[in-house]
Protein backbone atom coordinates (compact mmCIF):
# COMPACT_ATOMS: atom_id res chain seq x y z
CA UNK A 1 0.00 0.00 0.00
CA UNK A 2 1.17 3.48 -0.80
CA UNK A 3 0.49 6.50 1.35
CA UNK A 4 -1.45 9.33 -0.25
CA UNK A 5 -0.21 12.88 -0.04
CA UNK A 6 -1.05 14.71 3.18
CA UNK A 7 -4.46 16.34 3.23
CA UNK A 8 -5.48 14.83 -0.10
CA UNK A 9 -9.10 15.89 -0.07
CA UNK A 10 -11.55 13.99 -2.25
CA UNK A 11 -15.32 13.83 -2.66
CA UNK A 12 -17.66 10.96 -3.34
CA UNK A 13 -18.83 11.25 -6.93
CA UNK A 14 -22.34 12.09 -8.10
CA UNK A 15 -25.35 9.93 -7.27
CA UNK A 16 -23.43 7.46 -5.21
CA UNK A 17 -23.88 5.88 -1.81
CA UNK A 18 -20.50 4.27 -1.27
CA UNK A 19 -20.05 1.71 1.52
CA UNK A 20 -17.12 2.09 3.85
CA UNK A 21 -15.15 -1.12 4.69
CA UNK A 22 -12.70 -2.05 7.34
CA UNK A 23 -10.06 -3.07 4.77
CA UNK A 24 -8.97 -2.73 1.15
CA UNK A 25 -11.24 -5.34 -0.41
CA UNK A 26 -14.81 -6.50 -0.78
CA UNK A 27 -14.13 -9.31 1.67
CA UNK A 28 -13.78 -6.84 4.53
CA UNK A 29 -16.80 -6.00 6.59
CA UNK A 30 -18.81 -2.87 5.92
CA UNK A 31 -18.39 -0.26 8.63
CA UNK A 32 -20.83 2.19 7.00
CA UNK A 33 -23.59 1.21 4.59
CA UNK A 34 -23.17 4.17 2.30
CA UNK A 35 -21.68 7.67 2.39
CA UNK A 36 -23.71 10.05 0.21
CA UNK A 37 -22.47 11.85 -2.86
CA UNK A 38 -20.50 14.99 -2.10
CA UNK A 39 -19.19 13.76 1.25
CA UNK A 40 -15.84 15.42 1.92
CA UNK A 41 -13.09 12.89 2.67
CA UNK A 42 -9.41 13.01 3.45
CA UNK A 43 -7.41 10.27 1.72
CA UNK A 44 -4.85 8.85 4.13
CA UNK A 45 -3.38 6.09 1.91
CA UNK A 46 -4.04 3.89 -1.11
CA UNK A 47 -3.72 0.19 -1.81
CA UNK A 48 -0.76 -1.03 -3.85
CA UNK A 49 -2.92 -1.49 -6.92
CA UNK A 50 -4.58 1.91 -6.33
CA UNK A 51 -8.08 0.44 -6.41
CA UNK A 52 -8.77 1.20 -2.76
CA UNK A 53 -8.27 4.32 -0.65
CA UNK A 54 -8.21 4.68 3.12
CA UNK A 55 -10.28 7.76 3.95
CA UNK A 56 -11.49 9.74 6.94
CA UNK A 57 -14.62 11.87 7.03
CA UNK A 58 -14.77 15.30 8.60
CA UNK A 59 -16.63 13.67 11.49
CA UNK A 60 -13.68 11.32 12.13
CA UNK A 61 -15.14 8.15 10.59
CA UNK A 62 -12.38 6.09 8.88
CA UNK A 63 -12.44 3.13 6.48
CA UNK A 64 -11.71 1.91 3.00
CA UNK A 65 -13.61 2.45 -0.25
CA UNK A 66 -12.97 1.99 -3.95
CA UNK A 67 -10.91 4.85 -5.40
CA UNK A 68 -13.12 4.98 -8.48
CA UNK A 69 -15.85 6.60 -6.41
CA UNK A 70 -13.58 9.47 -5.36
CA UNK A 71 -13.04 12.68 -7.29
CA UNK A 72 -10.91 15.75 -6.77
CA UNK A 73 -13.54 18.40 -7.20
CA UNK A 74 -16.93 18.89 -5.65
CA UNK A 75 -19.57 16.93 -7.61
CA UNK A 76 -21.75 18.86 -10.00
CA UNK A 77 -24.92 17.84 -8.20
CA UNK A 78 -23.48 19.03 -4.92
CA UNK A 79 -22.43 22.30 -6.51
CA UNK A 80 -25.89 22.63 -8.03
CA UNK A 81 -27.58 21.89 -4.72
CA UNK A 82 -25.28 24.39 -3.00
CA UNK A 83 -26.00 26.96 -5.69
CA UNK A 84 -29.73 26.34 -5.38
CA UNK A 85 -29.47 26.60 -1.62
CA UNK A 86 -27.56 29.85 -1.94
CA UNK A 87 -30.06 31.06 -4.49
CA UNK A 88 -32.90 30.16 -2.18
CA UNK A 89 -31.12 31.86 0.69
CA UNK A 90 -30.42 34.84 -1.51
CA UNK A 91 -34.08 34.86 -2.53
CA UNK A 92 -35.13 34.82 1.10
CA UNK A 93 -32.65 37.56 1.85
CA UNK A 94 -33.91 39.47 -1.17
CA UNK A 95 -37.50 39.10 0.05
CA UNK A 96 -36.45 40.20 3.52
CA UNK A 97 -34.53 43.12 2.06
CA UNK A 98 -37.50 43.97 -0.16
CA UNK A 99 -39.80 44.01 2.86
CA UNK A 100 -37.27 46.07 4.77
CA UNK A 101 -37.01 48.41 1.79
CA UNK A 102 -40.78 48.80 1.72
CA UNK A 103 -40.76 49.58 5.44
CA UNK A 104 -37.98 52.12 4.94
CA UNK A 105 -39.82 53.66 1.98
CA UNK A 106 -43.00 53.89 4.04
CA UNK A 107 -41.04 55.56 6.84
CA UNK A 108 -39.46 57.88 4.28
CA UNK A 109 -42.87 58.78 2.83
CA UNK A 110 -44.15 59.45 6.34
CA UNK A 111 -41.12 61.59 7.08
CA UNK A 112 -41.56 63.50 3.82
CA UNK A 113 -45.21 64.10 4.65
CA UNK A 114 -44.28 65.22 8.14
CA UNK A 115 -41.57 67.41 6.65
CA UNK A 116 -44.08 69.00 4.30
CA UNK A 117 -46.46 69.63 7.19
CA UNK A 118 -43.65 71.06 9.28
CA UNK A 119 -42.50 73.31 6.44
CA UNK A 120 -46.08 74.55 6.00
CA UNK A 121 -46.36 75.25 9.73
CA UNK A 122 -42.97 76.94 9.64
CA UNK A 123 -44.07 79.16 6.77
CA UNK A 124 -47.22 80.07 8.70
CA UNK A 125 -45.22 80.86 11.82
CA UNK A 126 -42.78 82.94 9.78
CA UNK A 127 -45.69 84.88 8.27
CA UNK A 128 -47.22 85.44 11.71
CA UNK A 129 -43.84 86.57 13.01
CA UNK A 130 -43.48 89.01 10.13
CA UNK A 131 -46.96 90.37 10.86
CA UNK A 132 -46.13 90.68 14.55
CA UNK A 133 -42.93 92.51 13.68
CA UNK A 134 -44.88 94.85 11.40
CA UNK A 135 -47.53 95.41 14.06
CA UNK A 136 -44.82 95.93 16.64
CA UNK A 137 -43.08 98.42 14.37
CA UNK A 138 -46.36 100.24 13.75
CA UNK A 139 -47.09 100.18 17.46
CA UNK A 140 -43.73 101.80 18.20
CA UNK A 141 -44.37 104.48 15.59
CA UNK A 142 -47.91 105.00 16.86
CA UNK A 143 -46.59 105.34 20.40
CA UNK A 144 -44.00 107.85 19.20
CA UNK A 145 -46.64 109.79 17.27
CA UNK A 146 -48.91 109.69 20.29
CA UNK A 147 -46.16 111.13 22.47
CA UNK A 148 -45.60 113.93 19.97
CA UNK A 149 -49.33 114.62 19.86
CA UNK A 150 -49.52 114.72 23.65
CA UNK A 151 -46.65 117.21 23.75
CA UNK A 152 -48.26 119.28 20.99
CA UNK A 153 -51.59 119.16 22.83
CA UNK A 154 -49.96 120.50 25.97
CA UNK A 155 -48.26 123.21 23.94
CA UNK A 156 -51.59 124.17 22.37
CA UNK A 157 -53.28 124.19 25.78
CA UNK A 158 -50.59 126.48 27.12
CA UNK A 159 -50.95 128.69 24.07
CA UNK A 160 -54.74 128.79 24.54
CA UNK A 161 -54.32 129.75 28.19
CA UNK A 162 -51.89 132.48 27.19
CA UNK A 163 -54.31 133.73 24.56
CA UNK A 164 -57.15 133.72 27.08
CA UNK A 165 -55.05 135.66 29.54
CA UNK A 166 -54.03 138.12 26.84
CA UNK A 167 -57.68 138.47 25.82
CA UNK A 168 -58.69 139.22 29.39
CA UNK A 169 -55.90 141.76 29.64
CA UNK A 170 -57.04 143.42 26.46
CA UNK A 171 -60.64 143.41 27.62
CA UNK A 172 -59.62 144.99 30.88
CA UNK A 173 -57.54 147.52 28.98
CA UNK A 174 -60.39 148.33 26.64
CA UNK A 175 -62.79 148.69 29.52
CA UNK A 176 -60.29 150.92 31.35
CA UNK A 177 -59.79 153.10 28.28
CA UNK A 178 -63.54 153.41 27.81
CA UNK A 179 -63.87 154.44 31.42
CA UNK A 180 -61.10 156.97 31.07
CA UNK A 181 -62.54 158.25 27.83
CA UNK A 182 -65.92 158.65 29.46
CA UNK A 183 -64.40 160.38 32.45
CA UNK A 184 -62.39 162.69 30.21
CA UNK A 185 -65.49 163.50 28.20
CA UNK A 186 -67.37 164.41 31.36
CA UNK A 187 -64.46 166.46 32.63
CA UNK A 188 -64.14 168.21 29.30
CA UNK A 189 -67.82 169.05 29.39
CA UNK A 190 -67.45 170.53 32.85
CA UNK A 191 -64.47 172.57 31.76
CA UNK A 192 -66.28 173.85 28.74
CA UNK A 193 -69.26 174.78 30.87
CA UNK A 194 -67.14 176.65 33.34
CA UNK A 195 -64.50 178.21 31.17
CA UNK A 196 -66.14 179.13 27.90
CA UNK A 197 -68.61 181.67 29.40
CA UNK A 198 -65.73 183.47 30.96
CA UNK A 199 -64.02 183.89 27.66
CA UNK A 200 -66.77 186.13 26.31
CA UNK A 201 -67.17 189.71 27.92
CA UNK A 202 -70.52 190.65 29.26
CA UNK A 203 -72.40 193.44 27.39
CA UNK A 204 -73.08 196.66 29.29
CA UNK A 205 -76.63 197.71 29.68
CA UNK A 206 -77.48 200.92 27.68
CA UNK A 207 -78.03 204.12 29.82
CA UNK A 208 -81.40 205.64 29.81
CA UNK A 209 -79.74 209.10 29.83
CA UNK A 210 -78.15 208.71 26.54
Backbone bond lengths (Angstrom), bond angles and torsions (degrees), N, CA, C in turn:
res aa  C-N    CA-C-N  psi(-1)  N-CA   C-N-CA  omega(-1)  CA-C   N-CA-C  phi
1 X - - - 1.465 - - 1.516 110.35 -
2 X 1.297 114.98 139.96 1.467 119.83 178.14 1.518 109.72 -107.24
3 X 1.321 114.78 144.06 1.469 119.55 -179.95 1.515 109.70 -82.11
4 X 1.309 116.25 136.39 1.472 120.35 176.65 1.516 109.37 -77.67
5 X 1.311 115.96 162.01 1.455 120.20 177.39 1.524 109.80 -62.16
6 X 1.333 115.32 150.11 1.463 120.69 -178.68 1.518 109.92 -60.70
7 X 1.343 113.84 138.43 1.459 121.43 177.45 1.522 111.52 55.72
8 X 1.321 115.84 43.21 1.467 120.91 174.25 1.515 107.35 -82.13
9 X 1.312 115.42 100.08 1.466 120.56 -174.10 1.513 108.74 -89.73
10 X 1.322 115.99 131.15 1.464 122.27 177.16 1.530 108.43 -130.94
11 X 1.342 114.04 169.75 1.459 121.02 178.11 1.516 108.21 -132.54
12 X 1.309 115.94 147.84 1.460 120.24 174.16 1.513 108.09 -72.29
13 X 1.310 116.22 132.86 1.463 121.80 -173.12 1.520 111.54 -66.62
14 X 1.356 113.98 173.71 1.463 121.22 -173.45 1.526 112.05 -60.27
15 X 1.341 113.68 146.08 1.460 122.87 170.40 1.535 112.06 50.91
16 X 1.278 114.02 45.84 1.462 118.57 179.06 1.519 109.95 -129.73
17 X 1.347 114.09 144.38 1.460 121.61 166.86 1.529 105.07 -123.23
18 X 1.301 115.52 98.24 1.467 121.04 -170.32 1.522 109.59 -96.27
19 X 1.361 116.37 125.38 1.466 118.92 178.12 1.524 111.05 -71.86
20 X 1.299 114.54 149.32 1.464 121.44 177.65 1.527 107.96 -107.13
21 X 1.373 117.40 129.42 1.467 121.79 -175.96 1.525 110.10 -114.83
22 X 1.301 112.25 163.57 1.462 118.32 -178.63 1.522 113.01 -80.15
23 X 1.340 117.49 -11.24 1.460 121.09 179.73 1.501 111.40 -150.51
24 X 1.346 115.86 175.21 1.456 121.92 -176.27 1.514 110.59 -84.96
25 X 1.326 117.45 74.33 1.445 122.15 177.89 1.511 110.67 169.15
26 X 1.362 114.17 157.32 1.458 118.53 -178.57 1.518 112.30 -69.41
27 X 1.355 116.32 -17.46 1.453 119.09 -178.64 1.528 112.41 -75.48
28 X 1.325 115.80 -14.35 1.474 118.13 -179.75 1.539 109.52 -81.58
29 X 1.310 112.22 151.85 1.469 117.65 -176.04 1.528 110.68 -69.47
30 X 1.319 113.63 152.83 1.471 120.91 179.42 1.526 108.66 -84.05
31 X 1.318 114.91 123.52 1.475 119.25 177.26 1.539 111.87 -94.79
32 X 1.319 116.07 -17.46 1.478 120.29 175.14 1.509 107.30 -148.20
33 X 1.339 116.70 130.01 1.464 120.61 -172.56 1.521 112.96 -65.97
34 X 1.279 119.44 -28.67 1.464 118.30 -179.91 1.520 112.48 176.62
35 X 1.333 115.64 115.93 1.472 120.05 174.05 1.525 108.51 -84.26
36 X 1.307 118.44 134.40 1.470 120.74 -175.11 1.516 112.07 -72.74
37 X 1.325 113.60 162.58 1.459 121.25 177.48 1.524 109.87 -59.93
38 X 1.337 114.83 139.78 1.455 120.08 178.69 1.501 114.27 89.83
39 X 1.365 117.64 -2.12 1.457 119.59 179.27 1.525 109.21 -65.25
40 X 1.311 116.04 131.13 1.470 120.85 -179.09 1.529 108.50 -83.47
41 X 1.344 114.92 127.94 1.465 121.46 -176.95 1.519 110.08 -130.12
42 X 1.311 114.71 150.09 1.464 121.00 171.54 1.527 108.46 -107.52
43 X 1.327 115.86 121.85 1.471 120.53 -179.71 1.525 108.69 -82.41
44 X 1.317 116.05 119.90 1.463 120.88 -179.01 1.540 111.93 -90.56
45 X 1.353 115.49 -38.72 1.476 120.00 -179.98 1.520 109.16 -162.52
46 X 1.334 115.37 170.01 1.462 121.22 178.76 1.537 109.23 -129.97
47 X 1.333 113.33 155.45 1.476 117.91 175.55 1.528 110.12 -69.20
48 X 1.330 115.77 164.89 1.466 119.22 -177.69 1.523 111.88 -60.39
49 X 1.312 116.52 -37.19 1.466 118.92 179.74 1.527 112.56 -84.24
50 X 1.351 117.41 -4.86 1.452 121.85 177.54 1.501 114.98 76.93
51 X 1.364 116.96 4.54 1.463 118.76 -178.19 1.528 111.95 -80.36
52 X 1.312 116.82 -21.71 1.456 120.62 -177.05 1.539 110.10 -123.33
53 X 1.339 113.79 147.66 1.471 119.83 178.38 1.523 109.43 -130.52
54 X 1.337 114.66 135.72 1.462 119.50 174.00 1.534 107.36 -87.60
55 X 1.319 115.76 123.77 1.467 120.12 -173.31 1.523 110.15 -127.87
56 X 1.335 113.73 163.24 1.467 121.82 175.49 1.526 107.66 -136.94
57 X 1.319 115.45 130.88 1.470 119.74 177.66 1.523 109.88 -79.33
58 X 1.327 114.72 167.68 1.470 119.17 178.38 1.520 111.85 -64.97
59 X 1.345 116.01 -19.68 1.467 119.60 178.17 1.528 112.16 -87.50
60 X 1.364 116.51 -1.72 1.463 119.75 177.39 1.512 114.92 96.61
61 X 1.334 117.88 3.36 1.467 121.19 179.00 1.526 108.95 -79.24
62 X 1.336 117.45 128.19 1.477 122.47 -177.61 1.519 110.72 -118.45
63 X 1.357 115.54 154.55 1.453 121.39 178.15 1.512 110.08 170.84
64 X 1.343 113.63 -171.90 1.463 119.16 -178.08 1.522 109.59 -116.89
65 X 1.346 115.11 145.46 1.462 120.83 174.62 1.519 108.25 -149.50
66 X 1.356 115.09 161.32 1.450 119.45 -179.35 1.527 110.41 -64.55
67 X 1.323 116.13 136.10 1.468 122.03 -177.26 1.516 112.07 -66.13
68 X 1.363 115.81 -23.83 1.463 118.52 -177.33 1.525 112.77 -65.15
69 X 1.332 115.41 -19.76 1.468 118.76 -179.28 1.537 112.53 -88.96
70 X 1.328 115.69 0.14 1.465 119.74 -178.46 1.518 110.33 -103.01
71 X 1.318 115.93 146.07 1.459 120.96 178.38 1.529 108.82 -140.76
72 X 1.320 114.45 155.46 1.462 119.47 -176.04 1.533 112.42 -70.70
73 X 1.307 115.05 -47.14 1.458 118.53 -175.66 1.514 112.78 -92.00
74 X 1.309 114.23 169.78 1.462 120.30 177.27 1.518 108.19 -70.20
75 X 1.325 118.91 133.22 1.466 121.91 -179.51 1.523 112.16 -57.70
76 X 1.340 113.59 150.04 1.465 118.93 -177.89 1.517 111.86 -60.14
77 X 1.332 116.27 -40.67 1.457 119.53 -179.27 1.518 111.04 -63.42
78 X 1.343 113.82 -39.66 1.469 117.66 178.64 1.521 110.23 -65.66
79 X 1.347 114.90 -42.94 1.468 117.99 177.94 1.524 110.99 -62.26
80 X 1.349 115.23 -39.83 1.458 119.20 179.02 1.518 111.15 -64.33
81 X 1.353 114.58 -45.39 1.469 118.15 178.96 1.528 110.79 -61.54
82 X 1.354 115.09 -41.15 1.465 118.61 179.08 1.528 110.74 -64.48
83 X 1.354 114.45 -41.26 1.460 118.25 179.22 1.521 111.16 -64.58
84 X 1.358 115.02 -41.57 1.466 118.44 178.11 1.520 111.07 -64.44
85 X 1.339 114.64 -39.54 1.465 118.35 178.81 1.528 110.48 -63.63
86 X 1.350 114.70 -43.77 1.459 118.29 178.18 1.522 110.80 -64.51
87 X 1.352 114.37 -39.04 1.462 117.61 178.70 1.520 110.96 -63.85
88 X 1.361 114.15 -42.43 1.459 117.31 177.86 1.517 111.41 -63.38
89 X 1.344 114.82 -42.00 1.460 119.06 177.91 1.523 110.85 -64.31
90 X 1.349 114.37 -41.13 1.461 118.07 177.79 1.523 111.02 -64.21
91 X 1.373 114.95 -37.90 1.460 118.23 177.51 1.515 111.54 -63.37
92 X 1.350 115.20 -42.40 1.461 118.81 177.80 1.527 110.36 -63.36
93 X 1.348 114.64 -43.48 1.457 117.81 178.07 1.519 110.88 -63.40
94 X 1.358 115.23 -38.51 1.457 118.80 178.42 1.522 111.01 -63.64
95 X 1.345 115.65 -42.12 1.469 119.17 178.42 1.520 110.40 -63.24
96 X 1.360 114.52 -43.08 1.462 118.38 179.15 1.525 110.72 -63.32
97 X 1.351 114.92 -42.76 1.460 118.77 178.63 1.522 111.39 -65.55
98 X 1.354 115.57 -36.32 1.460 119.58 178.27 1.522 110.42 -64.33
99 X 1.326 115.88 -43.39 1.465 119.39 177.56 1.527 110.39 -63.60
100 X 1.339 114.92 -43.29 1.461 118.59 178.56 1.524 110.83 -62.59
101 X 1.355 115.12 -39.18 1.460 119.51 177.88 1.521 111.04 -62.74
102 X 1.331 116.27 -41.44 1.461 119.70 178.42 1.525 110.85 -62.95
103 X 1.343 115.29 -40.55 1.469 119.08 178.11 1.525 110.12 -63.05
104 X 1.349 115.03 -44.95 1.464 119.31 -179.90 1.527 110.59 -63.47
105 X 1.345 116.48 -41.53 1.462 119.72 178.56 1.522 111.20 -63.74
106 X 1.343 115.92 -39.59 1.466 119.05 177.47 1.527 110.24 -63.44
107 X 1.341 116.06 -42.89 1.460 119.54 177.50 1.526 110.47 -63.02
108 X 1.346 115.11 -39.82 1.467 119.01 179.30 1.526 110.54 -64.24
109 X 1.343 116.70 -43.42 1.464 119.70 178.44 1.524 110.56 -61.40
110 X 1.343 115.50 -41.38 1.463 119.10 178.92 1.525 110.71 -64.00
111 X 1.340 115.49 -40.94 1.457 119.22 178.88 1.525 111.29 -65.67
112 X 1.347 116.02 -40.29 1.460 119.27 178.09 1.526 110.93 -63.39
113 X 1.331 115.51 -41.07 1.469 119.10 178.00 1.524 110.44 -63.83
114 X 1.345 114.91 -44.66 1.460 118.95 178.03 1.522 110.90 -62.86
115 X 1.346 115.66 -38.53 1.460 119.90 178.14 1.523 110.68 -62.78
116 X 1.350 116.10 -43.46 1.454 119.18 178.13 1.523 111.72 -61.07
117 X 1.341 115.43 -43.71 1.465 119.53 178.01 1.520 111.05 -62.00
118 X 1.336 115.16 -43.45 1.460 119.69 -179.74 1.520 111.29 -64.10
119 X 1.342 116.17 -41.59 1.466 119.50 178.67 1.523 110.87 -64.14
120 X 1.350 116.47 -38.35 1.464 119.67 177.10 1.527 110.59 -63.55
121 X 1.348 115.66 -45.95 1.461 119.63 177.92 1.524 110.89 -61.76
122 X 1.334 115.49 -39.97 1.461 119.46 179.54 1.519 111.12 -63.43
123 X 1.334 116.33 -41.62 1.463 119.79 177.80 1.527 110.67 -62.53
124 X 1.356 116.27 -41.37 1.455 119.62 177.71 1.521 112.13 -62.96
125 X 1.336 115.20 -43.23 1.468 119.52 178.99 1.523 110.60 -63.93
126 X 1.344 116.12 -40.87 1.463 119.83 178.74 1.528 110.88 -62.48
127 X 1.347 115.81 -40.47 1.466 119.48 178.52 1.521 110.71 -65.19
128 X 1.345 116.36 -43.50 1.462 119.72 178.06 1.524 110.75 -61.90
129 X 1.343 115.51 -40.59 1.461 119.36 179.21 1.524 111.01 -63.27
130 X 1.338 115.67 -41.55 1.465 119.23 178.01 1.531 110.77 -62.36
131 X 1.346 115.70 -41.74 1.462 119.47 178.09 1.526 111.11 -63.56
132 X 1.348 115.09 -41.92 1.462 118.92 179.10 1.526 111.05 -63.37
133 X 1.358 115.23 -40.17 1.457 118.29 177.82 1.521 110.84 -63.59
134 X 1.351 116.05 -40.98 1.460 119.85 178.94 1.524 110.68 -64.17
135 X 1.357 114.59 -45.57 1.467 118.93 178.52 1.516 110.28 -62.04
136 X 1.325 115.64 -41.81 1.457 119.93 179.55 1.518 110.78 -62.68
137 X 1.370 115.15 -43.18 1.458 118.50 177.60 1.517 111.84 -62.91
138 X 1.336 116.73 -42.45 1.460 120.88 177.19 1.521 110.82 -63.86
139 X 1.337 115.51 -38.91 1.460 119.39 179.84 1.521 110.71 -63.62
140 X 1.329 116.28 -40.71 1.465 119.52 178.18 1.525 110.41 -63.11
141 X 1.339 115.90 -44.42 1.467 119.35 179.50 1.526 110.68 -65.39
142 X 1.346 116.07 -41.31 1.459 119.30 178.41 1.519 110.71 -62.37
143 X 1.327 116.23 -40.56 1.460 119.80 178.69 1.525 110.41 -64.00
144 X 1.340 115.51 -41.21 1.465 119.26 178.49 1.525 110.61 -64.89
145 X 1.339 116.05 -44.74 1.467 119.70 177.63 1.520 110.87 -61.69
146 X 1.323 116.09 -39.82 1.460 120.21 179.74 1.527 110.78 -62.63
147 X 1.333 115.43 -41.12 1.466 118.88 178.47 1.533 110.39 -62.79
148 X 1.338 115.84 -43.27 1.468 118.93 178.12 1.528 110.97 -62.34
149 X 1.323 116.05 -40.60 1.467 119.47 179.63 1.523 111.21 -65.37
150 X 1.335 116.29 -39.24 1.468 119.61 178.36 1.527 110.03 -62.44
151 X 1.343 115.41 -44.85 1.468 119.15 178.61 1.526 110.44 -61.86
152 X 1.335 116.03 -45.01 1.463 120.06 179.77 1.522 111.08 -63.51
153 X 1.334 116.32 -37.38 1.463 120.24 178.19 1.527 110.46 -62.51
154 X 1.321 115.94 -43.67 1.460 119.25 178.73 1.527 110.67 -64.08
155 X 1.349 114.91 -40.15 1.462 117.88 177.53 1.526 111.00 -61.54
156 X 1.334 116.06 -43.74 1.464 119.89 179.62 1.525 111.31 -65.24
157 X 1.336 116.59 -38.55 1.465 119.27 177.56 1.526 110.46 -62.45
158 X 1.326 115.28 -43.69 1.466 118.73 178.53 1.523 110.69 -62.38
159 X 1.346 114.56 -41.57 1.461 118.66 179.06 1.525 111.30 -64.07
160 X 1.347 116.44 -39.75 1.466 120.48 177.69 1.523 110.70 -62.88
161 X 1.340 116.21 -43.58 1.460 119.62 179.01 1.527 110.63 -62.12
162 X 1.332 115.42 -41.34 1.463 119.19 178.11 1.525 110.95 -62.99
163 X 1.349 115.03 -42.29 1.461 118.67 179.20 1.525 111.41 -65.14
164 X 1.331 116.23 -38.47 1.466 119.15 177.42 1.526 110.81 -63.31
165 X 1.329 114.36 -44.46 1.465 117.94 179.29 1.524 111.10 -62.58
166 X 1.334 115.42 -42.87 1.465 119.12 178.40 1.524 110.99 -63.57
167 X 1.327 116.26 -37.71 1.464 120.57 178.02 1.521 110.94 -63.68
168 X 1.333 115.82 -43.87 1.465 119.00 177.72 1.522 110.97 -62.31
169 X 1.342 114.58 -40.60 1.467 117.65 179.22 1.531 111.12 -62.55
170 X 1.325 114.25 -42.41 1.458 117.69 179.23 1.516 111.48 -66.16
171 X 1.330 115.70 -39.79 1.474 118.57 177.97 1.515 110.76 -61.51
172 X 1.335 114.31 -44.52 1.467 117.85 178.26 1.526 111.05 -61.86
173 X 1.349 114.83 -39.80 1.459 118.87 -179.78 1.517 111.01 -65.02
174 X 1.345 114.14 -43.15 1.469 118.37 179.53 1.519 110.42 -63.01
175 X 1.317 114.68 -44.92 1.469 117.64 179.81 1.523 110.91 -63.25
176 X 1.331 116.88 -38.08 1.470 120.26 178.65 1.519 110.45 -65.92
177 X 1.323 117.46 -42.92 1.459 120.73 179.24 1.523 111.04 -64.71
178 X 1.328 116.28 -38.78 1.472 118.60 177.72 1.525 110.52 -63.58
179 X 1.352 113.73 -39.97 1.470 116.78 179.13 1.522 110.63 -64.31
180 X 1.341 114.65 -44.09 1.456 118.29 -179.74 1.520 110.83 -64.95
181 X 1.317 115.32 -41.60 1.459 118.68 178.76 1.526 110.72 -61.25
182 X 1.322 115.29 -42.41 1.466 118.31 178.39 1.520 111.78 -64.26
183 X 1.339 114.32 -41.69 1.468 118.33 179.71 1.526 110.55 -64.58
184 X 1.339 116.03 -42.75 1.451 120.20 179.41 1.527 110.89 -63.50
185 X 1.329 115.67 -38.62 1.464 118.68 178.89 1.527 110.90 -63.77
186 X 1.324 115.86 -41.11 1.464 119.45 178.89 1.523 110.15 -65.59
187 X 1.351 114.59 -43.76 1.457 118.86 -179.18 1.524 110.60 -64.21
188 X 1.326 115.87 -40.35 1.458 119.45 178.67 1.529 110.79 -63.21
189 X 1.312 115.80 -38.56 1.456 118.95 178.27 1.521 111.50 -64.37
190 X 1.314 115.83 -39.13 1.465 119.66 178.52 1.519 109.91 -64.65
191 X 1.338 114.65 -44.06 1.461 118.58 -178.70 1.527 110.14 -62.01
192 X 1.305 114.79 -45.57 1.459 118.13 -179.97 1.530 110.21 -59.96
193 X 1.286 116.25 -41.30 1.463 120.68 -178.27 1.520 110.94 -64.24
194 X 1.303 115.92 -37.46 1.453 120.08 -175.89 1.523 112.71 -86.25
195 X 1.276 117.07 -36.54 1.462 119.88 -170.04 1.534 112.03 -91.32
196 X 1.279 117.13 -43.91 1.466 119.80 -172.52 1.537 111.61 -57.61
197 X 1.336 120.97 -44.01 1.476 118.76 179.38 1.515 113.10 -59.45
198 X 1.282 116.29 -28.78 1.450 119.69 -178.86 1.527 111.21 -74.60
199 X 1.269 116.22 -22.54 1.459 118.94 -178.32 1.525 112.06 -74.73
200 X 1.264 119.34 -18.98 1.464 122.12 -179.86 1.551 109.19 -103.96
201 X 1.403 119.40 127.32 1.494 121.71 179.94 1.527 110.70 -71.20
202 X 1.313 112.33 146.58 1.456 118.08 179.12 1.544 110.00 -77.34
203 X 1.305 119.16 140.36 1.461 123.58 177.31 1.530 110.72 -77.67
204 X 1.377 113.17 136.93 1.467 118.69 177.66 1.531 109.69 -76.09
205 X 1.291 112.57 145.36 1.462 117.12 176.53 1.560 110.11 -74.57
206 X 1.285 119.80 138.08 1.482 123.96 -179.28 1.529 111.08 -69.61
207 X 1.415 117.58 136.11 1.461 122.30 -178.71 1.539 110.06 -75.91
208 X 1.321 110.42 141.91 1.448 115.45 179.14 1.530 111.74 -75.56
209 X 1.353 118.33 -12.08 1.430 123.76 179.58 1.505 113.08 -87.94
210 X 1.201 117.48 -2.30 1.445 118.97 -177.89 1.506 111.83 -71.15
